[in-house]
Amino acid sequence: AQKVTQAQTEISVVEKEDVTLDCVYETRDTTYYLFWYKQPPSGELVFLIRRNSFDEQNEISGRYSWNFQKSTSSFNFTITASQVVDSAVYFCALDSNYQLIWGAGTKLIIKP
Amino acid sequence: DTGVSQNPRHKITKRGQNVTFRCDPISEHNRLYWYRQTLGQGPEFLTYFQNEAQLEKSRLLSDRFSAERPKGSFSTLEIQRTEQGDSAMYLCASSLGGGGAVDTQYFGPGTRLTVL
């Protein structure tokens, strides 16, 4: 069965701290894609990254970085030097026949 | 380039009434998806269109739910005889797909349904 687990329900840090959001997935597919989305208080899901299972290189985009490890079925997301505007719910998702299977999300609170 | 739009943004209805939501995808996108999201949870897949063809339906989509995409552009999601358990955020996404590859879904702002 396809499953995505985000064990951290809520994380609270002080601005400028680094924070890592965990994502563990289960799939029997040999080819698959993983995604991260951000859902700010306004509610609209914002696409952050897509990663296919053949590409295990870490990805960096500004203050955001992603660590994909097939050996542990994890796709973790790190925000460096967090800012108040990073406060949101972050979702990890796995594709399954064009559907996205979602984790329950991690609520990130950045305190000034 | 406009994103995915959804109307209405909020809908309050009484139990037993019918409601219809509209989604306008990004203009060149051929795939359209509906999801439902309840408070504190991730979205749950409801259905998926490629052009005007409805290719996948979740078992969550009971007989009271119907979705259409008549001309392969906008889509409507209708819920008949609403129940309080239907209260949720209904999300629409679109993507540009082809060649069997998985593509990136871009989401609209959602329609929040409250059934009294």
Interface residues (C-beta under 8 A of the other chain):
Chain A: V4 Y33 F35 Y37 S42 G43 E44 L45 V46 F47 R50 N52 F91 A93 D95 N97 Y98 Q99 L100 I101 W102 G103 A104 G105
Chain B: R31 Y33 Y35 G40 Q41 G42 P43 E44 F45 Y48 L55 E56 S58 M89 L91 A93 G97 V102 T104 Q105 Y106 F107 G108 P109 G110 R112
